[in-house]
Amino acid sequence: MHLQETQAWIAAGLTALIGLITYLKCRGQGRGAEGGNKEFFLAGGGLSWLFVAGSITITNLSTDQLVGMNGNQMALLAWWELSGVVGLSILAWVFLPIYYKHNCTTVTELLEKKYGNVGVRSTIGTIFLIGNVVIYQPIMLYTGALMMKSMFGLEIPIMVLALAFAVAGSLYAIFGGLRAVAVTDTYSGILLLAMCMLVVFLSLKAIGFDFSGIPAERLTMIGGNDSPLPWHVLLTGMIFIQMFYWSTNQTITQRAMAAPNLKEAQKGVFAATVVRLLIVPPMVVIPGIVSYKLFGHLGDAAYGKIVWHVLPNWMSGIFAAAIASAVLAHFASVLNSSAALYVCDIHEKYINPKPNVPRLSMLVSIGFVILSLLLVPIYDGADSIINLVQKLNGLTSMPVLSVFIVGLLFRNVDARAAIAGLVFGVALYAVFSFGWAPLHYIHMMFITLWTTVAFSLLLNRVVFGKRAEFILTRKPAAA
């Protein structure tokens, strides 16, 4: 117990050190109400490429990812990270130039400008906001608290640990805005990536860099039809899943929109792409595969088992600090983007166009934190509920992406047609998810997306009497 207490103090000390460094880096910047939402939610356009890259990386990397993907104990799952390279490339080359051209604070602001309708912006913003507060934030608090409890054998209720994470993480988001969140993300990310890559190396060393004896299906990168990720889904729905996540996700894109200019933002995204290509894939599959060779099938317990098997005792506290700081940074990132969605897409549009942004953000963030904490018990030990909620979250991804695609590729589309298409798409994928699904669910997402796009355009023509015009075929204006 004495060793565990020492490790816990090391973890707490390093986490506090990251907080101190963040404070010293950000003090005196972005104070007061005069900066408005651009200052608070986009760091006044002051994030260099390094902090853009660091914040994007750690915002995506979480305990769920490390534990869940390694829990599959197979190399095939690395495709989720490798295909993220495509998603980040689309963000850098396609979406970022559009966001910067239209001077957007939120991704949904682009929809308002494309459709000329605030309703479509607030509708999509509300969907994103509900997902953050009801799904992502409670799960982050729960998994982070559970990991700390398991690491140190703490006799502390999950809710107490979740409360500690919520309070500490919200301090960054509430008092520092995106600037503090991005700085914390970057420093936490450096520590986490370093420790996780060390685990990869020590795991390989534990088996003498020898993968013999491991079943071929756990080492292959070409998935068969009966695998969790058949190879052909990489050519259909996977591309658009990555487009949705990296290019229309407020939590991710907010970091890229906070650079001084488009070029600096793209540099940051390119750096995050390199990390995604070279560093993250080994982290999320190799420890799990090695764990299979050493201990057999363990499921979600695989990552924790291999970490404590290969790490020296004196390093356990450092690893715990990396995990704890990553949870804090990730929670702060999502909380900050939730506040941005509420303030910019709802409050400023329907209640007060010029609020005191830091004060309003603080109030709504406190409300979001309280709601997230109240939802933690729902996830406590209930794996089936977590799986159900993730499936429900999948209901909206392709329908929401269809609204972006229609808005970006076509002119003269009524916003009501796009919103009706969104409802249709959710209903269609519900049928595929909970009823009839002849193909892999990723194929069904692809079908849902383009069926929804077609439905919106048809409705626009038949019901609203407007003929959509494909933007790329527009004739140049006469001289």
Contacts in CASP RR format, 6 or more apart in sequence:
PFRMAT RR
TARGET T0000
AUTHOR 0000-0000-0000
METHOD contacts of the structure
MODEL  1
MHLQETQAWIAAGLTALIGLITYLKCRGQGRGAEGGNKEFFLAGGGLSWL
FVAGSITITNLSTDQLVGMNGNQMALLAWWELSGVVGLSILAWVFLPIYY
KHNCTTVTELLEKKYGNVGVRSTIGTIFLIGNVVIYQPIMLYTGALMMKS
MFGLEIPIMVLALAFAVAGSLYAIFGGLRAVAVTDTYSGILLLAMCMLVV
FLSLKAIGFDFSGIPAERLTMIGGNDSPLPWHVLLTGMIFIQMFYWSTNQ
TITQRAMAAPNLKEAQKGVFAATVVRLLIVPPMVVIPGIVSYKLFGHLGD
AAYGKIVWHVLPNWMSGIFAAAIASAVLAHFASVLNSSAALYVCDIHEKY
INPKPNVPRLSMLVSIGFVILSLLLVPIYDGADSIINLVQKLNGLTSMPV
LSVFIVGLLFRNVDARAAIAGLVFGVALYAVFSFGWAPLHYIHMMFITLW
TTVAFSLLLNRVVFGKRAEFILTRKPAAA
3 313 0 8 1.000
4 152 0 8 1.000
4 153 0 8 1.000
5 152 0 8 1.000
7 151 0 8 1.000
7 152 0 8 1.000
7 313 0 8 1.000
7 316 0 8 1.000
7 317 0 8 1.000
7 320 0 8 1.000
8 152 0 8 1.000
8 154 0 8 1.000
8 317 0 8 1.000
8 320 0 8 1.000
10 317 0 8 1.000
10 318 0 8 1.000
10 320 0 8 1.000
10 321 0 8 1.000
11 317 0 8 1.000
11 318 0 8 1.000
11 320 0 8 1.000
11 321 0 8 1.000
11 324 0 8 1.000
12 321 0 8 1.000
12 324 0 8 1.000
13 321 0 8 1.000
14 191 0 8 1.000
14 317 0 8 1.000
14 318 0 8 1.000
14 321 0 8 1.000
14 322 0 8 1.000
14 325 0 8 1.000
15 168 0 8 1.000
15 321 0 8 1.000
15 324 0 8 1.000
15 325 0 8 1.000
15 328 0 8 1.000
18 184 0 8 1.000
18 187 0 8 1.000
18 188 0 8 1.000
18 191 0 8 1.000
18 325 0 8 1.000
19 172 0 8 1.000
19 184 0 8 1.000
21 183 0 8 1.000
21 187 0 8 1.000
22 172 0 8 1.000
22 180 0 8 1.000
22 183 0 8 1.000
22 184 0 8 1.000
22 187 0 8 1.000
23 180 0 8 1.000
25 183 0 8 1.000
26 176 0 8 1.000
26 179 0 8 1.000
26 180 0 8 1.000
26 183 0 8 1.000
29 179 0 8 1.000
30 39 0 8 1.000
30 40 0 8 1.000
30 44 0 8 1.000
30 176 0 8 1.000
30 177 0 8 1.000
30 179 0 8 1.000
31 358 0 8 1.000
32 358 0 8 1.000
33 356 0 8 1.000
33 357 0 8 1.000
33 358 0 8 1.000
33 359 0 8 1.000
35 44 0 8 1.000
35 357 0 8 1.000
36 357 0 8 1.000
37 105 0 8 1.000
37 340 0 8 1.000
37 343 0 8 1.000
37 344 0 8 1.000
37 348 0 8 1.000
37 357 0 8 1.000
38 44 0 8 1.000
38 45 0 8 1.000
38 105 0 8 1.000
39 357 0 8 1.000
40 177 0 8 1.000
40 178 0 8 1.000
40 357 0 8 1.000
40 358 0 8 1.000
40 361 0 8 1.000
41 105 0 8 1.000
41 106 0 8 1.000
41 177 0 8 1.000
41 178 0 8 1.000
41 254 0 8 1.000
41 258 0 8 1.000
41 336 0 8 1.000
41 339 0 8 1.000
41 340 0 8 1.000
41 343 0 8 1.000
41 344 0 8 1.000
41 357 0 8 1.000
41 361 0 8 1.000
42 105 0 8 1.000
42 178 0 8 1.000
42 254 0 8 1.000
42 257 0 8 1.000
42 258 0 8 1.000
43 177 0 8 1.000
43 178 0 8 1.000
43 179 0 8 1.000
43 182 0 8 1.000
43 258 0 8 1.000
44 179 0 8 1.000
44 258 0 8 1.000
45 258 0 8 1.000
45 259 0 8 1.000
45 260 0 8 1.000
46 179 0 8 1.000
46 258 0 8 1.000
46 259 0 8 1.000
46 260 0 8 1.000
47 55 0 8 1.000
47 178 0 8 1.000
47 179 0 8 1.000
47 182 0 8 1.000
47 255 0 8 1.000
47 258 0 8 1.000
47 259 0 8 1.000
47 260 0 8 1.000
47 264 0 8 1.000
48 259 0 8 1.000
48 260 0 8 1.000
48 264 0 8 1.000
49 259 0 8 1.000
49 264 0 8 1.000
49 265 0 8 1.000
49 267 0 8 1.000
49 268 0 8 1.000
49 271 0 8 1.000
50 186 0 8 1.000
50 268 0 8 1.000
50 271 0 8 1.000
51 182 0 8 1.000
51 183 0 8 1.000
51 185 0 8 1.000
51 186 0 8 1.000
51 255 0 8 1.000
52 182 0 8 1.000
52 255 0 8 1.000
52 256 0 8 1.000
52 258 0 8 1.000
52 259 0 8 1.000
52 264 0 8 1.000
52 265 0 8 1.000
52 267 0 8 1.000
52 268 0 8 1.000
52 269 0 8 1.000
52 271 0 8 1.000
52 272 0 8 1.000
53 186 0 8 1.000
53 267 0 8 1.000
53 268 0 8 1.000
53 269 0 8 1.000
53 271 0 8 1.000
53 272 0 8 1.000
53 275 0 8 1.000
54 182 0 8 1.000
54 185 0 8 1.000
54 186 0 8 1.000
54 189 0 8 1.000
54 271 0 8 1.000
54 272 0 8 1.000
54 275 0 8 1.000
55 181 0 8 1.000
55 182 0 8 1.000
55 185 0 8 1.000
55 186 0 8 1.000
55 255 0 8 1.000
55 333 0 8 1.000
56 88 0 8 1.000
56 252 0 8 1.000
56 255 0 8 1.000
56 256 0 8 1.000
56 268 0 8 1.000
56 269 0 8 1.000
56 272 0 8 1.000
57 185 0 8 1.000
57 189 0 8 1.000
57 193 0 8 1.000
57 272 0 8 1.000
57 275 0 8 1.000
57 276 0 8 1.000
57 280 0 8 1.000
58 185 0 8 1.000
58 186 0 8 1.000
58 188 0 8 1.000
58 189 0 8 1.000
58 192 0 8 1.000
58 326 0 8 1.000
58 329 0 8 1.000
58 330 0 8 1.000
58 333 0 8 1.000
59 185 0 8 1.000
59 251 0 8 1.000
59 252 0 8 1.000
59 255 0 8 1.000
59 329 0 8 1.000
59 330 0 8 1.000
59 333 0 8 1.000
59 334 0 8 1.000
60 252 0 8 1.000
61 189 0 8 1.000
61 192 0 8 1.000
61 280 0 8 1.000
61 326 0 8 1.000
61 330 0 8 1.000
62 140 0 8 1.000
62 143 0 8 1.000
62 326 0 8 1.000
62 327 0 8 1.000
62 330 0 8 1.000
63 140 0 8 1.000
63 143 0 8 1.000
63 144 0 8 1.000
63 147 0 8 1.000
63 323 0 8 1.000
63 326 0 8 1.000
63 327 0 8 1.000
64 139 0 8 1.000
64 140 0 8 1.000
64 143 0 8 1.000
65 284 0 8 1.000
66 196 0 8 1.000
66 283 0 8 1.000
66 284 0 8 1.000
66 303 0 8 1.000
67 143 0 8 1.000
67 147 0 8 1.000
67 300 0 8 1.000
67 303 0 8 1.000
67 304 0 8 1.000
68 300 0 8 1.000
68 303 0 8 1.000
69 77 0 8 1.000
69 80 0 8 1.000
69 284 0 8 1.000
69 285 0 8 1.000
70 284 0 8 1.000
70 285 0 8 1.000
70 287 0 8 1.000
70 288 0 8 1.000
70 291 0 8 1.000
70 302 0 8 1.000
70 303 0 8 1.000
70 306 0 8 1.000
71 288 0 8 1.000
71 298 0 8 1.000
71 299 0 8 1.000
71 300 0 8 1.000
71 301 0 8 1.000
71 302 0 8 1.000
71 303 0 8 1.000
72 228 0 8 1.000
72 285 0 8 1.000
72 288 0 8 1.000
72 299 0 8 1.000
73 218 0 8 1.000
73 288 0 8 1.000
73 289 0 8 1.000
73 291 0 8 1.000
73 292 0 8 1.000
73 296 0 8 1.000
73 297 0 8 1.000
73 298 0 8 1.000
73 299 0 8 1.000
73 302 0 8 1.000
74 217 0 8 1.000
74 218 0 8 1.000
74 219 0 8 1.000
74 228 0 8 1.000
74 285 0 8 1.000
74 289 0 8 1.000
75 218 0 8 1.000
75 219 0 8 1.000
75 220 0 8 1.000
75 221 0 8 1.000
75 285 0 8 1.000
75 289 0 8 1.000
76 220 0 8 1.000
76 221 0 8 1.000
76 223 0 8 1.000
76 227 0 8 1.000
76 228 0 8 1.000
76 229 0 8 1.000
77 228 0 8 1.000
77 229 0 8 1.000
77 284 0 8 1.000
77 285 0 8 1.000
78 221 0 8 1.000
78 281 0 8 1.000
78 282 0 8 1.000
78 284 0 8 1.000
78 285 0 8 1.000
79 221 0 8 1.000
79 229 0 8 1.000
79 234 0 8 1.000
79 238 0 8 1.000
80 229 0 8 1.000
80 284 0 8 1.000
81 276 0 8 1.000
81 280 0 8 1.000
81 281 0 8 1.000
81 284 0 8 1.000
82 276 0 8 1.000
82 277 0 8 1.000
82 281 0 8 1.000
83 234 0 8 1.000
83 238 0 8 1.000
83 239 0 8 1.000
83 241 0 8 1.000
83 242 0 8 1.000
84 242 0 8 1.000
84 245 0 8 1.000
84 246 0 8 1.000
84 276 0 8 1.000
85 273 0 8 1.000
85 276 0 8 1.000
85 277 0 8 1.000
86 239 0 8 1.000
86 242 0 8 1.000
86 243 0 8 1.000
87 239 0 8 1.000
87 242 0 8 1.000
87 243 0 8 1.000
87 245 0 8 1.000
87 246 0 8 1.000
87 247 0 8 1.000
88 246 0 8 1.000
88 269 0 8 1.000
88 272 0 8 1.000
88 273 0 8 1.000
88 276 0 8 1.000
89 273 0 8 1.000
90 242 0 8 1.000
90 243 0 8 1.000
90 246 0 8 1.000
90 247 0 8 1.000
91 246 0 8 1.000
91 247 0 8 1.000
91 252 0 8 1.000
91 253 0 8 1.000
91 256 0 8 1.000
91 269 0 8 1.000
92 256 0 8 1.000
92 265 0 8 1.000
92 266 0 8 1.000
92 269 0 8 1.000
92 270 0 8 1.000
92 273 0 8 1.000
93 266 0 8 1.000
94 247 0 8 1.000
95 247 0 8 1.000
95 248 0 8 1.000
95 253 0 8 1.000
96 253 0 8 1.000
96 256 0 8 1.000
96 257 0 8 1.000
96 262 0 8 1.000
96 265 0 8 1.000
96 266 0 8 1.000
96 269 0 8 1.000
97 262 0 8 1.000
98 110 0 8 1.000
98 408 0 8 1.000
99 107 0 8 1.000
99 110 0 8 1.000
99 253 0 8 1.000
99 256 0 8 1.000
99 257 0 8 1.000
100 257 0 8 1.000
100 261 0 8 1.000
100 262 0 8 1.000
100 265 0 8 1.000
102 109 0 8 1.000
102 110 0 8 1.000
102 113 0 8 1.000
104 110 0 8 1.000
104 113 0 8 1.000
104 257 0 8 1.000
105 257 0 8 1.000
105 340 0 8 1.000
105 344 0 8 1.000
106 121 0 8 1.000
106 125 0 8 1.000
106 250 0 8 1.000
106 254 0 8 1.000
106 340 0 8 1.000
106 341 0 8 1.000
106 344 0 8 1.000
106 345 0 8 1.000
107 248 0 8 1.000
107 249 0 8 1.000
107 250 0 8 1.000
107 253 0 8 1.000
108 120 0 8 1.000
108 121 0 8 1.000
108 122 0 8 1.000
108 124 0 8 1.000
108 125 0 8 1.000
108 128 0 8 1.000
108 250 0 8 1.000
108 341 0 8 1.000
108 345 0 8 1.000
109 121 0 8 1.000
109 344 0 8 1.000
109 345 0 8 1.000
110 404 0 8 1.000
111 120 0 8 1.000
111 121 0 8 1.000
111 124 0 8 1.000
111 403 0 8 1.000
111 404 0 8 1.000
111 407 0 8 1.000
112 118 0 8 1.000
112 119 0 8 1.000
112 120 0 8 1.000
112 121 0 8 1.000
114 407 0 8 1.000
114 408 0 8 1.000
115 407 0 8 1.000
115 413 0 8 1.000
115 414 0 8 1.000
115 415 0 8 1.000
115 418 0 8 1.000
116 415 0 8 1.000
117 415 0 8 1.000
118 349 0 8 1.000
119 415 0 8 1.000
119 419 0 8 1.000
120 403 0 8 1.000
120 415 0 8 1.000
120 418 0 8 1.000
120 419 0 8 1.000
121 345 0 8 1.000
121 349 0 8 1.000
122 345 0 8 1.000
122 346 0 8 1.000
122 349 0 8 1.000
122 350 0 8 1.000
123 419 0 8 1.000
123 422 0 8 1.000
124 400 0 8 1.000
124 403 0 8 1.000
124 422 0 8 1.000
125 250 0 8 1.000
125 341 0 8 1.000
125 345 0 8 1.000
125 346 0 8 1.000
126 341 0 8 1.000
126 345 0 8 1.000
126 346 0 8 1.000
127 396 0 8 1.000
127 400 0 8 1.000
128 249 0 8 1.000
128 250 0 8 1.000
128 341 0 8 1.000
128 400 0 8 1.000
129 338 0 8 1.000
129 341 0 8 1.000
129 342 0 8 1.000
129 345 0 8 1.000
129 346 0 8 1.000
131 393 0 8 1.000
132 251 0 8 1.000
132 334 0 8 1.000
132 335 0 8 1.000
132 337 0 8 1.000
132 338 0 8 1.000
132 341 0 8 1.000
132 368 0 8 1.000
133 338 0 8 1.000
133 368 0 8 1.000
133 371 0 8 1.000
133 372 0 8 1.000
134 371 0 8 1.000
134 375 0 8 1.000
134 389 0 8 1.000
135 389 0 8 1.000
135 390 0 8 1.000
135 393 0 8 1.000
136 334 0 8 1.000
137 331 0 8 1.000
137 334 0 8 1.000
137 335 0 8 1.000
137 338 0 8 1.000
137 368 0 8 1.000
137 369 0 8 1.000
137 372 0 8 1.000
138 372 0 8 1.000
138 373 0 8 1.000
138 375 0 8 1.000
138 376 0 8 1.000
138 378 0 8 1.000
138 379 0 8 1.000
139 379 0 8 1.000
139 386 0 8 1.000
139 389 0 8 1.000
140 165 0 8 1.000
140 327 0 8 1.000
140 330 0 8 1.000
140 331 0 8 1.000
140 334 0 8 1.000
141 162 0 8 1.000
141 165 0 8 1.000
141 166 0 8 1.000
141 331 0 8 1.000
141 372 0 8 1.000
141 373 0 8 1.000
141 376 0 8 1.000
142 158 0 8 1.000
142 162 0 8 1.000
142 376 0 8 1.000
142 379 0 8 1.000
142 380 0 8 1.000
143 327 0 8 1.000
144 161 0 8 1.000
144 162 0 8 1.000
144 165 0 8 1.000
144 323 0 8 1.000
144 324 0 8 1.000
144 327 0 8 1.000
145 158 0 8 1.000
145 159 0 8 1.000
145 161 0 8 1.000
145 162 0 8 1.000
145 164 0 8 1.000
145 165 0 8 1.000
145 376 0 8 1.000
146 158 0 8 1.000
147 323 0 8 1.000
147 327 0 8 1.000
148 154 0 8 1.000
148 161 0 8 1.000
148 320 0 8 1.000
148 323 0 8 1.000
148 324 0 8 1.000
149 156 0 8 1.000
149 158 0 8 1.000
149 161 0 8 1.000
150 304 0 8 1.000
151 316 0 8 1.000
151 320 0 8 1.000
151 323 0 8 1.000
152 320 0 8 1.000
154 161 0 8 1.000
158 376 0 8 1.000
158 380 0 8 1.000
159 373 0 8 1.000
159 376 0 8 1.000
159 377 0 8 1.000
162 373 0 8 1.000
162 376 0 8 1.000
163 373 0 8 1.000
165 324 0 8 1.000
165 327 0 8 1.000
165 328 0 8 1.000
165 331 0 8 1.000
166 331 0 8 1.000
166 369 0 8 1.000
166 372 0 8 1.000
166 373 0 8 1.000
167 369 0 8 1.000
168 328 0 8 1.000
169 328 0 8 1.000
169 329 0 8 1.000
169 331 0 8 1.000
169 332 0 8 1.000
169 335 0 8 1.000
170 331 0 8 1.000
170 332 0 8 1.000
170 335 0 8 1.000
170 365 0 8 1.000
170 366 0 8 1.000
170 369 0 8 1.000
172 180 0 8 1.000
172 181 0 8 1.000
172 184 0 8 1.000
172 328 0 8 1.000
172 329 0 8 1.000
172 332 0 8 1.000
172 336 0 8 1.000
173 180 0 8 1.000
173 181 0 8 1.000
173 332 0 8 1.000
173 333 0 8 1.000
173 335 0 8 1.000
173 336 0 8 1.000
173 339 0 8 1.000
173 361 0 8 1.000
173 365 0 8 1.000
174 335 0 8 1.000
174 361 0 8 1.000
174 362 0 8 1.000
174 365 0 8 1.000
174 366 0 8 1.000
175 362 0 8 1.000
177 336 0 8 1.000
177 358 0 8 1.000
177 361 0 8 1.000
178 254 0 8 1.000
178 255 0 8 1.000
178 258 0 8 1.000
178 336 0 8 1.000
180 332 0 8 1.000
181 329 0 8 1.000
181 332 0 8 1.000
181 333 0 8 1.000
181 336 0 8 1.000
182 255 0 8 1.000
182 258 0 8 1.000
184 325 0 8 1.000
184 328 0 8 1.000
184 329 0 8 1.000
184 332 0 8 1.000
185 255 0 8 1.000
185 329 0 8 1.000
185 330 0 8 1.000
185 332 0 8 1.000
185 333 0 8 1.000
187 325 0 8 1.000
188 322 0 8 1.000
188 325 0 8 1.000
188 326 0 8 1.000
188 328 0 8 1.000
188 329 0 8 1.000
189 322 0 8 1.000
189 325 0 8 1.000
189 326 0 8 1.000
189 329 0 8 1.000
191 318 0 8 1.000
191 321 0 8 1.000
191 322 0 8 1.000
191 325 0 8 1.000
191 326 0 8 1.000
192 322 0 8 1.000
192 323 0 8 1.000
192 325 0 8 1.000
192 326 0 8 1.000
193 275 0 8 1.000
193 279 0 8 1.000
193 283 0 8 1.000
194 322 0 8 1.000
195 315 0 8 1.000
195 318 0 8 1.000
195 319 0 8 1.000
195 322 0 8 1.000
196 283 0 8 1.000
196 322 0 8 1.000
197 279 0 8 1.000
197 282 0 8 1.000
197 283 0 8 1.000
198 311 0 8 1.000
198 315 0 8 1.000
199 283 0 8 1.000
199 287 0 8 1.000
199 306 0 8 1.000
199 307 0 8 1.000
199 310 0 8 1.000
199 311 0 8 1.000
199 319 0 8 1.000
200 282 0 8 1.000
200 283 0 8 1.000
200 286 0 8 1.000
200 287 0 8 1.000
202 310 0 8 1.000
202 311 0 8 1.000
203 286 0 8 1.000
203 287 0 8 1.000
203 288 0 8 1.000
203 290 0 8 1.000
203 291 0 8 1.000
203 306 0 8 1.000
203 310 0 8 1.000
204 286 0 8 1.000
204 290 0 8 1.000
205 310 0 8 1.000
206 290 0 8 1.000
206 294 0 8 1.000
206 306 0 8 1.000
206 309 0 8 1.000
206 310 0 8 1.000
207 290 0 8 1.000
207 293 0 8 1.000
207 294 0 8 1.000
211 219 0 8 1.000
211 289 0 8 1.000
211 293 0 8 1.000
213 293 0 8 1.000
214 289 0 8 1.000
214 292 0 8 1.000
214 293 0 8 1.000
217 227 0 8 1.000
218 289 0 8 1.000
218 292 0 8 1.000
219 289 0 8 1.000
222 231 0 8 1.000
223 229 0 8 1.000
223 230 0 8 1.000
223 231 0 8 1.000
224 230 0 8 1.000
224 231 0 8 1.000
229 442 0 8 1.000
230 440 0 8 1.000
232 443 0 8 1.000
233 440 0 8 1.000
233 442 0 8 1.000
233 443 0 8 1.000
236 442 0 8 1.000
236 443 0 8 1.000
236 446 0 8 1.000
237 442 0 8 1.000
237 443 0 8 1.000
237 445 0 8 1.000
237 446 0 8 1.000
237 449 0 8 1.000
238 442 0 8 1.000
240 398 0 8 1.000
240 401 0 8 1.000
240 445 0 8 1.000
240 446 0 8 1.000
240 449 0 8 1.000
241 397 0 8 1.000
241 442 0 8 1.000
241 445 0 8 1.000
243 401 0 8 1.000
244 397 0 8 1.000
244 398 0 8 1.000
244 400 0 8 1.000
244 401 0 8 1.000
245 252 0 8 1.000
245 397 0 8 1.000
246 252 0 8 1.000
246 253 0 8 1.000
247 253 0 8 1.000
247 404 0 8 1.000
248 400 0 8 1.000
248 401 0 8 1.000
248 404 0 8 1.000
250 337 0 8 1.000
250 340 0 8 1.000
250 341 0 8 1.000
251 333 0 8 1.000
251 334 0 8 1.000
251 337 0 8 1.000
254 336 0 8 1.000
254 337 0 8 1.000
254 340 0 8 1.000
255 333 0 8 1.000
256 265 0 8 1.000
256 268 0 8 1.000
256 269 0 8 1.000
257 265 0 8 1.000
258 265 0 8 1.000
259 265 0 8 1.000
259 268 0 8 1.000
287 302 0 8 1.000
287 303 0 8 1.000
287 306 0 8 1.000
287 307 0 8 1.000
288 302 0 8 1.000
288 303 0 8 1.000
288 306 0 8 1.000
290 306 0 8 1.000
291 298 0 8 1.000
291 302 0 8 1.000
291 303 0 8 1.000
291 305 0 8 1.000
291 306 0 8 1.000
292 298 0 8 1.000
292 302 0 8 1.000
294 306 0 8 1.000
294 309 0 8 1.000
295 302 0 8 1.000
295 305 0 8 1.000
295 306 0 8 1.000
298 305 0 8 1.000
307 319 0 8 1.000
308 316 0 8 1.000
311 319 0 8 1.000
335 365 0 8 1.000
335 368 0 8 1.000
335 369 0 8 1.000
336 365 0 8 1.000
338 364 0 8 1.000
338 365 0 8 1.000
338 368 0 8 1.000
339 361 0 8 1.000
339 364 0 8 1.000
339 365 0 8 1.000
339 368 0 8 1.000
342 364 0 8 1.000
343 355 0 8 1.000
343 357 0 8 1.000
343 360 0 8 1.000
343 361 0 8 1.000
343 364 0 8 1.000
347 355 0 8 1.000
347 360 0 8 1.000
347 364 0 8 1.000
348 354 0 8 1.000
348 355 0 8 1.000
378 385 0 8 1.000
379 385 0 8 1.000
379 386 0 8 1.000
391 433 0 8 1.000
394 429 0 8 1.000
394 433 0 8 1.000
394 445 0 8 1.000
395 426 0 8 1.000
395 429 0 8 1.000
395 430 0 8 1.000
395 433 0 8 1.000
396 426 0 8 1.000
397 445 0 8 1.000
398 425 0 8 1.000
398 429 0 8 1.000
398 445 0 8 1.000
398 446 0 8 1.000
398 448 0 8 1.000
398 449 0 8 1.000
398 452 0 8 1.000
399 421 0 8 1.000
399 422 0 8 1.000
399 423 0 8 1.000
399 424 0 8 1.000
399 425 0 8 1.000
399 426 0 8 1.000
399 429 0 8 1.000
399 448 0 8 1.000
399 449 0 8 1.000
399 452 0 8 1.000
400 422 0 8 1.000
401 449 0 8 1.000
402 418 0 8 1.000
402 421 0 8 1.000
402 422 0 8 1.000
402 425 0 8 1.000
402 449 0 8 1.000
402 452 0 8 1.000
402 453 0 8 1.000
402 456 0 8 1.000
403 418 0 8 1.000
403 419 0 8 1.000
403 421 0 8 1.000
403 422 0 8 1.000
403 456 0 8 1.000
405 449 0 8 1.000
405 453 0 8 1.000
406 413 0 8 1.000
406 418 0 8 1.000
406 453 0 8 1.000
406 456 0 8 1.000
406 457 0 8 1.000
406 468 0 8 1.000
407 413 0 8 1.000
407 418 0 8 1.000
408 471 0 8 1.000
409 470 0 8 1.000
409 471 0 8 1.000
409 472 0 8 1.000
410 457 0 8 1.000
410 468 0 8 1.000
410 469 0 8 1.000
410 470 0 8 1.000
410 471 0 8 1.000
411 468 0 8 1.000
411 469 0 8 1.000
411 471 0 8 1.000
411 474 0 8 1.000
412 466 0 8 1.000
412 467 0 8 1.000
412 468 0 8 1.000
412 469 0 8 1.000
413 456 0 8 1.000
413 457 0 8 1.000
413 460 0 8 1.000
413 466 0 8 1.000
413 468 0 8 1.000
414 460 0 8 1.000
414 464 0 8 1.000
414 466 0 8 1.000
416 464 0 8 1.000
417 456 0 8 1.000
417 457 0 8 1.000
417 459 0 8 1.000
417 460 0 8 1.000
417 463 0 8 1.000
417 464 0 8 1.000
417 466 0 8 1.000
418 456 0 8 1.000
420 455 0 8 1.000
420 456 0 8 1.000
420 459 0 8 1.000
421 452 0 8 1.000
421 455 0 8 1.000
421 456 0 8 1.000
421 459 0 8 1.000
422 452 0 8 1.000
424 452 0 8 1.000
424 455 0 8 1.000
424 456 0 8 1.000
425 448 0 8 1.000
425 451 0 8 1.000
425 452 0 8 1.000
425 455 0 8 1.000
428 448 0 8 1.000
428 451 0 8 1.000
428 452 0 8 1.000
429 444 0 8 1.000
429 445 0 8 1.000
429 448 0 8 1.000
432 441 0 8 1.000
432 444 0 8 1.000
432 447 0 8 1.000
432 448 0 8 1.000
433 441 0 8 1.000
433 444 0 8 1.000
437 444 0 8 1.000
439 447 0 8 1.000
457 468 0 8 1.000
460 466 0 8 1.000
460 468 0 8 1.000
461 467 0 8 1.000
461 468 0 8 1.000
END
